[in-house]
Amino acid sequence: MSEPVYTSDGVQIVEKMLNHLNSWDKKPADIRLERFEKATPTMMLQQLSGAVKVRQYVSGSYIGSWPFAVYVRIKGTDTNQMVSGTSVLNDLHKWVLENPLPFIGDGRKAVKIQMTSAPCGISSAENGEEDFQTIFELQYHQNGGT
């Protein structure tokens, strides 16, 4: 499955997940799709390649996997602020585990969301901005192979 994964109403899973993650009331900034805002702190969700059918059933239904990354950019002027970058992503993970799974469309049901890599710093700029990333996987059940 290299093409975008759509719900039955034509909305991509990424839109459903973006809305779900933005319902987290302790986020330091709205989570944007595949772009950062100019001001820090800022957050972004990125779709990753590798969406696959994990398990296919004779009925045509399947278990799908949709990987995605969440990033946070902060102004990292001292160690405490830099640690806050990984803390934000760990707090998001805790929120994901403690809250109901999102509705992702008719015929498709979220089964679980799991963090597949620990939050870590991925880049720093001369202006003091630091980017942190973690990777998640959404597993879902698709009825009837559609």
C-alpha positions, 0 to 999 in steps of 0.5 A: 500500500504505497498510496494514501489510505482513505476512509470510506468517506474519502478522508485520509487517515492522516486527517483523522489522526491529525484531528485526534492528536490536536484534541490533546489539550496539553500540546504546546502548539497546534500540530500541523501536517508536514510543516512547522510554523515559524514561531516556536514551540511548533509541532508537526505530523508526518506520514511515513512510507511503509503502510502495509497490510499486516494480516489478510483474512479470507473474508477480504478484511485485513489488519493495516499498519499506518506509520507516522512521526510527530515532531516538536521544535523548541527554542533550546537555549538551555538543558531544561528547555532541550529536555522539554522536547522529549518530554512533550513527545513522551506526554503525547504518548502517555495521552495516546495510551490513556484516551480512546482510539480515534474514529477513522471511518466506516468499515475501518476501526483503530485497533491500537496506536503504539510508539515504535521509537523513543523521542530523540533530538534530530536536529539543531540550528544556530539560532537555538531551535531544536527538533525532536521526533518520535515514531508511532504506528496506527494499527487498524482493522479494515472490513471486507477488503475495501 
